[in-house]
Amino acid sequence: MLSIPIILKHIYRPKDKNEIHQAQRLFHGRGHAFAGLEHLLIDWLPPVILITLYKPEPIETINQLADYILSIFPDCKSIQLQHRYLSAGPIESVQGEKIQQLVILEGQNKFQISLGRARNTGLFLDMRNGRDWLEQHADNKRVLNLFAYTCGFSVAAIAGGAKSILNVDMSSAALSVGRKNHRLNNQDLSKVRFEKLNIFRSFGRFKKRGPFDILVCDPPTFQKGSVQIDRDYPKIMRRLNDFMADKSTLLLCLNAPDLDIDFIIDNMSLYAPNYVFDKIIDPPKVYRDSQKKGLKVLLFIQV
């Protein structure tokens, strides 16, 4: 059963009025930093608190947790519970309004969020620092965004003054949300392309569209019939010189629990030795990870 005192002791509390309006993770049990709470996540998607469980808990315990959270977040209008241990990841309302569509704020950028339509909400909060890095370094750059999903990186790139960006994903529905995200931010869509493609069959097209100054690559760990990360990441690495510009920069993301950063570094050394590892971009501090199995974001620079 959930230990309410431990959760409340370690739950993140926004520090000021501006931060309370920002979407963010409040508690991250998946990093195994809190014994017995590995199955719990809590996100603040103003005005919604989303509690995510990776194994069942009694509803009485969830209601008790919800009461505590409401005492901390008086502006919360809805507390919802996602059952990620079930295949569809269904979401139910625990307290307050039933809110399924909302727009959240990350920095100055807005994003469309959907609750209950799919397992994922539309934006991965642990990638915030990666998006911040891109926004700070995108000025006048040509960006290629592979596995673009709902184009969070694209919004950040255009906000940072990117010359152009090409978003590539297999899901037309995700790219459609990406267009909405750009429109939410009143961004110039003439600088943005959206292409539904099988990335591993499209290197020739990338060469035609390029060269690119920055690559963002954020693949799923496994996607039946299309992606198996340990097999497929090297396929991208060995083709980088076909579509990347001189002195280009790579933001390579890895979210496979069974693979560590050496998987990326070793394969880059083998297949793209003209790039050197620069640094790791850590997720926000709330993502405490005692086993180092969570998100890894690595920066490489061409020499």
C-alpha positions in Angstrom: 0.0 0.0 0.0 1.2 3.5 -0.7 3.0 5.3 2.1 1.2 8.7 2.1 3.7 10.3 4.6 6.7 9.5 2.4 4.9 10.8 -0.7 3.9 14.0 1.0 7.5 14.5 2.3 9.1 14.2 -1.1 6.4 15.5 -3.4 7.7 18.6 -5.3 6.0 21.9 -4.4 6.2 24.7 -6.9 8.3 27.6 -5.4 6.3 30.6 -6.6 3.2 31.8 -8.4 4.8 31.5 -11.8 5.9 27.9 -11.4 2.5 26.8 -10.1 1.2 27.4 -13.7 3.8 25.2 -15.2 3.2 21.5 -16.1 5.6 19.3 -14.2 6.2 16.0 -12.4 5.6 16.2 -8.7 6.6 12.7 -7.6 8.6 10.1 -9.5 8.6 6.6 -8.0 9.8 4.9 -11.2 13.4 5.8 -10.5 13.4 3.4 -7.5 14.5 6.2 -5.2 11.6 5.5 -2.8 11.3 1.9 -1.6 7.8 0.5 -2.2 6.7 3.4 -4.4 8.2 2.3 -7.7 4.8 2.0 -9.2 3.7 5.6 -8.6 3.9 8.9 -10.6 2.2 12.2 -9.9 2.0 14.9 -12.5 0.6 18.5 -12.3 -1.0 19.4 -15.6 -2.8 22.6 -14.5 -5.6 22.4 -13.4 -5.4 18.6 -13.4 -3.4 16.3 -11.0 -2.7 13.0 -12.8 -1.8 10.0 -10.6 -0.4 7.1 -12.5 -0.2 3.6 -11.1 1.9 0.7 -12.6 0.2 -1.8 -10.2 -3.2 -1.6 -8.5 -3.9 0.2 -5.2 -7.1 0.3 -3.2 -9.4 3.3 -4.2 -9.5 4.2 -0.5 -5.8 4.8 -0.5 -6.0 6.9 -3.7 -8.8 9.0 -2.2 -6.6 9.6 0.8 -3.7 10.7 -1.4 -6.0 12.9 -3.4 -7.2 14.7 -0.3 -3.6 15.5 0.7 -2.7 16.7 -2.8 -5.7 19.0 -2.8 -4.5 20.6 0.4 -1.3 21.5 -1.4 -2.8 22.5 -4.8 -5.9 24.5 -4.1 -6.2 25.5 -7.8 -6.6 21.9 -8.8 -10.0 21.3 -10.5 -9.6 17.6 -11.2 -7.7 14.6 -9.9 -7.5 11.7 -12.3 -6.0 8.2 -12.0 -4.3 6.3 -14.8 -4.0 2.5 -14.6 -0.8 1.9 -16.6 -0.7 -1.8 -15.6 -3.7 -2.3 -18.0 -2.9 -2.5 -21.7 -5.0 0.6 -22.7 -3.8 2.6 -19.7 -7.4 3.8 -18.9 -7.9 7.0 -16.9 -10.7 7.7 -14.4 -11.8 10.7 -12.5 -11.2 10.5 -8.7 -12.3 14.0 -7.6 -13.5 17.1 -9.3 -14.3 17.8 -13.0 -13.8 15.3 -15.8 -11.3 17.2 -17.9 -10.0 15.3 -21.0 -8.6 18.1 -23.2 -6.5 20.9 -21.9 -3.6 23.2 -22.8 -0.6 23.2 -20.5 2.4 25.6 -20.2 6.1 24.7 -20.3 8.2 27.8 -20.1 6.5 30.1 -22.5 5.3 27.3 -24.8 1.8 25.8 -24.9 1.0 22.2 -25.6 -2.2 20.3 -26.2 -2.8 17.5 -23.7 -5.4 14.6 -24.0 -6.4 12.5 -21.0 -8.0 9.1 -21.6 -7.5 8.8 -25.4 -4.2 7.0 -25.3 -1.6 5.7 -22.8 0.5 8.9 -23.2 -0.8 12.4 -22.7 0.9 14.2 -25.6 4.0 15.5 -24.0 6.8 13.7 -22.1 7.6 16.0 -19.1 11.0 14.3 -18.5 12.3 15.8 -21.8 11.8 19.4 -20.7 15.5 20.1 -20.3 16.2 18.7 -23.8 13.5 21.0 -25.2 15.0 23.9 -23.3 18.5 23.2 -24.7 17.1 23.1 -28.2 15.3 26.4 -27.8 18.5 28.0 -26.5 20.6 26.7 -29.5 18.2 26.6 -32.5 18.7 30.2 -33.7 19.0 30.2 -37.5 19.6 26.4 -37.5 18.0 23.7 -39.8 16.6 21.0 -37.5 15.7 17.4 -38.2 13.3 15.9 -35.6 13.1 12.1 -35.9 10.3 10.2 -34.0 8.7 13.6 -33.6 5.5 12.4 -31.9 3.5 15.6 -31.2 6.4 17.9 -32.1 7.4 19.3 -28.7 10.9 19.7 -29.9 9.7 21.5 -33.0 7.8 24.0 -30.9 10.9 24.7 -28.9 13.1 25.0 -32.0 10.8 27.6 -33.6 10.5 29.4 -30.3 14.3 29.6 -30.4 14.5 31.1 -33.9 15.2 28.0 -36.0 15.5 28.6 -39.7 13.5 25.4 -40.5 12.5 22.1 -39.0 11.4 18.8 -40.5 9.3 16.6 -38.2 9.2 12.9 -39.1 7.0 10.3 -37.5 5.0 7.2 -38.5 1.8 8.5 -36.8 -0.3 11.0 -38.8 -2.4 11.6 -35.6 0.6 12.6 -33.6 1.8 15.0 -36.3 -1.7 16.5 -36.5 -1.4 17.3 -32.8 2.0 18.8 -33.6 0.4 21.2 -36.0 -2.1 22.2 -33.4 0.8 22.8 -30.9 2.5 25.2 -33.3 -0.8 27.0 -33.9 -1.3 27.3 -30.2 1.9 29.2 -30.0 1.1 31.4 -33.1 4.3 30.1 -34.8 5.2 30.5 -38.5 4.2 27.1 -40.1 6.1 28.0 -43.3 9.2 27.1 -41.4 7.9 23.7 -40.3 7.4 20.4 -42.3 5.5 17.4 -41.1 6.1 14.1 -42.9 4.7 10.7 -42.1 7.5 8.4 -43.0 9.3 5.1 -42.1 12.5 6.7 -40.9 14.6 3.6 -41.8 13.4 3.8 -45.4 13.8 7.6 -45.8 17.5 8.4 -45.5 17.5 9.4 -49.2 14.7 11.9 -48.5 16.6 13.3 -45.5 19.6 13.9 -47.8 17.4 15.7 -50.3 15.8 17.9 -47.6 19.1 18.6 -45.8 21.7 19.2 -44.8 20.7 19.8 -41.2 22.6 21.6 -38.4 20.8 19.9 -35.5 19.4 16.4 -35.2 16.9 15.4 -32.5 16.4 11.7 -32.3 14.0 10.4 -29.7 12.9 6.9 -30.6 10.6 4.5 -28.7 12.3 1.6 -27.1 10.1 -0.8 -29.0 7.3 -0.4 -31.5 6.0 -3.6 -33.0 6.8 -3.9 -36.7 8.8 -0.7 -36.9 11.3 -0.1 -34.1 13.6 -2.2 -32.0 16.0 0.2 -30.5 19.1 -1.9 -29.9 18.9 -3.1 -33.6 17.8 0.1 -35.2 19.6 3.0 -33.6 22.9 2.1 -35.3 21.1 2.3 -38.7 20.6 6.0 -38.1 24.1 6.6 -36.8 25.8 5.1 -39.8 23.9 7.3 -42.2 24.4 10.7 -40.4 27.0 11.9 -42.9 24.4 11.6 -45.6 22.2 14.4 -44.3 23.9 16.3 -41.5 25.9 19.5 -42.2 29.5 20.2 -41.2 29.9 21.0 -37.5 26.4 19.7 -36.8 25.1 18.8 -33.4 23.1 15.7 -32.3 20.7 15.4 -29.5 20.4 11.6 -29.0 17.7 10.3 -26.6 17.5 6.8 -25.1 14.6 5.6 -22.9 15.4 1.9 -22.8 15.8 0.7 -19.2 18.1 -2.2 -20.2 20.5 0.0 -22.2 22.9 2.6 -20.6 24.7 5.6 -22.1 27.5 3.3 -23.3 25.1 1.9 -25.8 25.0 5.3 -27.5 28.6 6.2 -27.0 30.0 2.9 -28.2 27.9 2.8 -31.3 28.6 6.4 -32.2 32.3 5.6 -31.9 31.9 2.7 -34.2 29.5 4.1 -36.8 30.0 7.9 -36.6 33.5 8.5 -35.2 33.6 12.1 -36.6 31.2 13.0 -33.7 32.5 13.4 -30.2 30.4 13.0 -27.0 30.0 16.4 -25.3 27.7 16.0 -22.3 24.5 14.5 -20.8 21.4 16.7 -20.5 19.8 15.5 -17.3 16.1 15.6 -16.8 14.6 17.8 -14.1 15.7 17.0 -10.6 12.4 15.4 -9.5 13.3 12.5 -11.8 15.5 10.8 -9.2 16.9 7.5 -10.6 18.8 5.3 -8.3 19.3 2.6 -10.9 20.1 4.9 -13.9 17.5 3.2 -16.0 15.5 6.2 -16.9 15.8 8.7 -19.7 19.2 9.5 -21.1 19.8 12.5 -23.4 23.3 12.8 -24.9 24.8 15.6 -26.9 27.3 15.0 -29.7 29.3 17.5 -31.7 30.9 17.0 -35.1 34.6 17.6 -35.3 
